């Protein structure tokens, strides 16, 4: 049986993935599946750079606004939902477009990683609670060093401060007996073409800083404060860049100016980690539409050939 064809668009934050996805969706009758771990949350619109209805231009989008902020959503959940949507969209004779910057979401889908399935759902809560308790005892650096001892490759790709991903990597080790960095690959359920967007670093960082300023103008402070007031019920959502940096400001421990600068710095660092992950983990066709917008024609031709 002929495999389903899927286009995947990846790249760092603020690089223009959304605009490209709309362009391709219009030209090839596509529907977008979000591959972003923060855009799943309802009410977190500004800080997650969520596409607005007016920007969708009639293109149907999936896996956006599907969770309340107190819900936990795993890479396993994404893998299962994305596979279901790919089948449904293809059945309608349309082209699935996966768009996002959450690298492990994309890798789990493309490589059809074994993530534990039902066993994970049964055991993950207790395991996570154990590591959260350990976090309070040994701190973020200590927890990261524990991962480094068990899976040095994964530890090198995860910042020590990103406790959610550190714990996730340790969970995978406990649940599957396999290293997070070497999860067993199975045959993918579809043929995929991965398009990557990047540009010169100075230009990217300028775009990131500008995007943060635009978020502030749109009301990021109010949105982040709303999350801050519910942070104890939203441990996963509260880790999002653009939100957690403002929490010390709300607590009177930091000035707003310093908090905003921290958002910009963390966003730039995140973009750097995104690019490093994509370049080491996936086979990607790279383009720079910021400096060379005419490359859009090359992308269109590439998609056309892939669909044949």
C-alpha positions in Angstrom: 0.0 0.0 0.0 1.3 3.5 -0.9 2.5 5.4 2.1 0.9 8.7 3.2 2.9 11.8 2.2 3.5 14.4 4.9 5.3 17.8 4.8 7.1 18.9 8.0 8.2 22.5 8.6 10.7 23.1 11.4 12.9 25.8 12.5 13.6 28.1 15.5 11.1 30.5 17.0 10.3 33.7 15.0 11.8 32.3 11.7 8.5 32.3 9.7 7.2 28.8 9.9 3.6 29.9 10.1 3.7 32.1 7.0 5.3 29.3 5.0 2.8 26.7 6.2 -0.1 28.9 5.0 1.5 29.4 1.6 2.0 25.6 1.1 -1.4 24.7 2.5 -3.1 27.0 0.0 -1.1 25.8 -3.0 -1.4 22.1 -2.2 -4.7 21.8 -0.3 -3.1 21.2 3.0 -4.2 21.2 6.7 -1.8 22.1 9.5 -1.0 20.0 12.5 0.7 22.0 15.2 3.9 20.4 16.5 4.3 23.0 19.4 4.2 21.8 23.0 2.8 25.2 24.3 0.2 26.0 21.7 -1.9 23.1 22.9 -3.1 25.3 25.8 -6.2 27.3 25.8 -5.9 31.0 26.8 -2.1 31.1 26.3 -2.2 32.9 23.0 0.3 35.8 23.0 3.3 34.2 24.7 3.1 31.0 22.6 2.9 33.0 19.3 -0.2 31.1 18.5 -1.6 31.7 15.1 -4.7 34.0 15.1 -7.9 33.0 13.3 -7.4 35.9 10.9 -4.0 34.6 10.0 -5.2 31.1 9.2 -6.7 32.4 5.9 -9.2 29.5 5.8 -6.6 26.8 6.4 -7.7 24.3 9.0 -5.4 23.9 12.0 -5.2 21.0 14.5 -3.7 20.4 18.0 -4.1 24.1 19.0 -6.2 25.0 22.0 -6.9 21.3 23.0 -5.9 21.4 26.7 -6.6 23.4 29.8 -3.5 24.7 31.6 -3.8 22.2 34.4 -3.6 19.2 32.0 -0.5 17.3 31.3 0.3 16.6 27.6 3.1 14.2 26.6 5.1 13.5 23.5 3.2 10.2 23.4 -0.1 12.0 23.3 1.2 14.1 20.4 2.5 11.1 18.5 -0.8 9.3 18.8 -2.9 12.3 17.9 -0.7 13.4 15.0 -0.7 9.9 13.5 -4.5 9.8 13.7 -4.8 13.2 12.1 -2.4 12.3 9.3 -4.6 9.4 8.4 -7.8 11.4 8.5 -6.4 14.3 6.5 -4.9 12.0 3.8 -8.3 10.2 3.6 -9.8 13.5 2.6 -7.3 13.8 -0.3 -5.5 16.7 1.5 -1.9 17.2 2.4 -0.9 17.0 6.1 1.5 19.8 7.2 3.3 19.3 10.6 4.5 22.7 11.7 6.4 23.4 14.9 9.6 24.0 16.9 9.3 21.2 19.5 12.1 19.0 18.2 11.3 15.8 20.1 7.7 15.9 19.0 8.9 15.9 15.4 11.5 13.2 16.0 9.0 10.9 17.8 6.6 11.2 14.9 9.2 10.8 12.1 11.1 7.9 13.7 7.9 6.4 15.2 9.7 6.1 18.5 8.6 3.6 21.1 7.5 5.8 24.0 6.1 3.2 26.3 2.4 3.4 25.3 -0.1 2.0 27.9 2.7 1.2 30.3 3.7 4.9 30.3 0.2 5.9 31.2 0.0 3.5 34.1 3.4 4.3 35.6 4.4 7.8 34.6 2.6 9.7 37.4 4.4 7.9 40.2 7.8 8.1 38.4 7.3 11.9 37.8 6.3 12.5 41.4 9.5 10.7 42.5 11.7 12.9 40.3 9.8 16.1 41.4 10.5 15.2 45.0 14.2 14.5 44.1 14.3 17.9 42.4 13.4 19.6 45.7 16.3 17.7 47.4 19.1 18.0 44.9 18.1 20.9 42.7 17.9 21.3 38.9 21.7 20.9 38.4 21.8 17.7 40.5 18.9 16.2 38.6 20.6 17.1 35.3 23.8 15.4 36.5 21.8 12.3 37.3 20.6 12.3 33.7 24.2 12.9 32.5 25.3 9.8 34.3 22.6 7.7 32.6 22.4 9.3 29.2 25.2 11.7 28.4 23.9 12.4 24.9 20.5 13.5 26.0 21.9 15.6 28.8 24.1 17.5 26.3 21.0 18.4 24.4 18.9 19.6 27.4 19.6 22.7 29.5 19.9 21.9 33.2 17.2 24.5 33.9 14.7 22.7 31.7 13.6 20.4 34.5 10.5 19.3 32.5 12.6 17.8 29.7 15.2 16.4 32.2 12.5 14.6 34.1 11.0 13.4 30.8 14.3 11.9 29.7 14.6 10.1 33.1 11.1 8.9 32.8 11.8 7.3 29.4 14.8 5.5 30.9 12.7 4.1 33.7 9.7 3.2 31.5 11.3 1.7 28.5 14.8 0.7 29.6 16.1 2.7 26.7 18.1 5.9 26.6 16.1 9.0 25.6 18.7 9.8 23.0 18.6 6.3 21.4 14.9 5.4 21.5 14.1 2.4 19.3 13.2 3.5 15.9 10.5 1.7 14.0 9.4 2.0 10.4 7.6 5.4 9.9 3.9 5.2 9.1 4.4 7.7 6.3 6.8 9.3 3.8 7.9 12.7 4.9 9.7 15.7 3.6 11.2 18.0 6.2 11.7 21.7 5.3 13.9 23.7 7.7 14.0 27.4 8.0 17.0 29.3 9.3 18.9 32.5 8.7 22.0 34.4 9.8 22.1 34.4 13.6 22.1 38.2 14.1 19.0 38.5 11.9 17.3 35.7 13.8 18.1 37.3 17.2 16.7 40.7 15.9 13.5 39.0 14.9 13.2 37.3 18.3 13.7 40.6 20.2 11.2 42.3 17.9 8.6 39.5 18.5 9.0 39.8 22.3 8.3 43.6 22.0 5.2 42.9 19.8 4.0 40.4 22.4 4.3 43.0 25.1 2.3 45.4 23.0 -0.4 42.8 22.5 -0.8 42.2 26.3 1.7 39.5 27.3 2.0 41.0 30.8 -1.7 40.4 31.6 -1.7 36.9 30.0 1.4 35.9 32.0 -0.1 37.3 35.2 -3.2 35.2 34.7 -1.0 32.1 34.4 1.0 33.2 37.4 -2.1 33.3 39.6 -2.8 29.6 38.6 0.8 28.4 38.4 0.4 25.8 41.2 -2.3 24.1 39.1 -0.3 24.4 35.9 3.2 23.1 36.4 3.8 22.2 32.8 2.3 25.3 31.2 4.1 27.5 33.6 7.5 26.4 32.3 6.9 28.2 29.0 9.4 30.9 27.9 7.7 34.2 28.0 5.8 33.3 31.1 8.1 32.0 33.7 10.5 34.9 33.3 7.8 37.3 34.4 6.9 35.4 37.6 9.7 37.0 39.6 8.5 40.4 38.5 5.0 39.6 39.7 6.5 38.4 43.0 8.3 41.8 43.4 11.7 40.1 43.0 12.7 41.6 39.7 12.0 44.7 37.6 9.8 44.5 34.5 12.7 45.7 32.4 15.0 42.9 33.6 12.2 40.3 33.2 11.7 41.3 29.6 15.4 41.2 28.9 15.4 37.7 30.4 12.6 36.6 28.1 14.6 37.8 25.1 17.8 36.1 26.3 16.0 32.8 27.0 14.2 33.0 23.7 17.5 33.5 21.8 19.1 30.6 23.7 16.1 28.4 23.0 16.3 29.2 19.3 20.0 28.1 19.3 19.1 24.8 21.0 16.3 24.3 18.5 18.7 24.6 15.6 21.3 22.4 17.2 18.7 19.7 17.8 17.2 19.8 14.3 20.6 19.7 12.6 21.7 16.7 14.6 18.5 14.6 14.9 16.7 14.9 11.5 17.4 15.0 7.8 16.3 18.4 6.6 16.2 20.5 3.5 17.3 24.0 4.7 16.2 27.3 3.3 16.6 31.0 4.3 13.5 32.9 3.3 14.5 36.0 5.3 17.6 36.8 3.2 16.5 34.9 0.1 12.7 35.0 -0.2 13.0 33.8 -3.8 13.8 30.4 -2.3 10.1 30.0 -1.9 10.0 28.8 -5.5 12.6 26.1 -4.7 10.5 24.9 -1.7 7.3 24.8 -3.9 9.1 22.8 -6.5 10.5 20.4 -3.9 7.0 19.8 -2.4 5.6 19.3 -5.9 8.2 16.7 -6.7 7.7 15.0 -3.4 4.0 14.6 -3.9 4.4 12.8 -7.3 
